[in-house]
Amino acid sequence: MASKLYVGGMAYSTTSESLRQLFAQCGTVESATVITDRVSGDSRGFGFVEMSSEVEAQAAITKLNDQSFEGRKLMVNVAKSPGSGGGPRKTSSW
């Protein structure tokens, strides 16, 4: 079963393809996506990588977390399931 990883601290120049190539050192990459701003299309400095197994995902965390890539130190950990992070947004009450 595939394991999804969160990758933070990326250089704004990192592409989905360069992210895929980096994580391919640790196993089979099912998908690699750099998250971009909806308006400008610029990278938001984080993304997600889906490895083909939990063993490969753990290897990627061990090898790549806190390592420099394209001039920035990466933060790699297991991605939280959708809806489990952040909390509710506050709306103004004017």
C-alpha positions in Angstrom: 0.0 0.0 0.0 1.3 3.5 -0.9 2.4 5.9 1.8 2.0 9.6 1.4 4.7 12.0 2.7 4.7 15.7 3.4 7.8 17.6 2.2 8.3 21.1 3.5 11.1 23.6 3.3 11.6 23.2 -0.4 13.2 25.8 -2.6 10.7 27.7 -4.6 12.5 26.5 -7.7 11.9 22.8 -7.0 9.7 21.1 -9.6 7.6 18.0 -9.2 10.0 16.2 -11.5 13.1 17.1 -9.4 11.2 16.1 -6.3 10.4 12.7 -7.9 14.0 12.2 -8.8 15.2 12.9 -5.3 12.8 10.5 -3.7 13.4 7.8 -6.3 16.8 7.2 -4.5 14.7 5.6 -1.7 12.3 3.5 -3.8 9.4 3.6 -6.2 7.7 7.0 -6.4 4.0 6.7 -7.2 3.5 10.5 -7.4 5.3 13.7 -6.6 3.6 17.1 -6.5 4.8 20.6 -5.6 1.9 22.7 -4.3 1.5 26.0 -6.1 -0.4 29.2 -5.5 -3.7 29.2 -7.3 -3.4 32.8 -8.5 0.3 33.2 -9.4 1.2 29.5 -10.1 4.4 29.9 -8.0 5.5 27.2 -5.6 4.4 27.5 -2.0 7.5 25.7 -0.8 6.0 22.4 0.1 4.6 19.3 -1.6 3.6 15.6 -1.3 5.3 12.4 -2.4 3.6 9.1 -2.5 6.0 6.1 -2.1 4.9 2.6 -3.1 5.3 1.1 0.3 5.6 2.1 4.0 9.1 0.6 4.1 10.2 2.9 1.2 8.4 5.9 2.8 10.3 5.3 6.1 13.6 5.0 4.2 12.9 8.4 2.5 12.1 10.0 5.9 15.3 8.6 7.4 17.5 9.6 4.4 16.0 12.9 3.4 14.6 14.6 6.4 16.8 17.5 7.5 18.9 17.2 4.4 19.8 20.1 2.1 18.2 20.0 -1.4 18.5 22.9 -3.9 19.9 25.1 -1.1 17.1 24.5 1.5 16.8 22.0 4.3 13.9 19.6 3.8 11.4 18.5 6.4 10.0 15.1 5.5 7.3 13.2 7.5 4.2 11.2 7.1 1.4 13.3 5.6 -1.7 13.8 7.8 -4.9 12.6 6.4 -7.1 15.2 4.8 -9.1 17.2 7.3 -6.9 16.2 10.2 -4.8 19.3 10.4 -5.1 23.1 10.6 -8.4 23.4 12.5 -11.3 25.6 11.6 -10.7 28.9 10.0 -11.8 32.0 11.9 -14.1 34.3 10.1 -14.5 37.9 11.0 -17.5 38.9 12.9 -18.2 42.4 12.0 
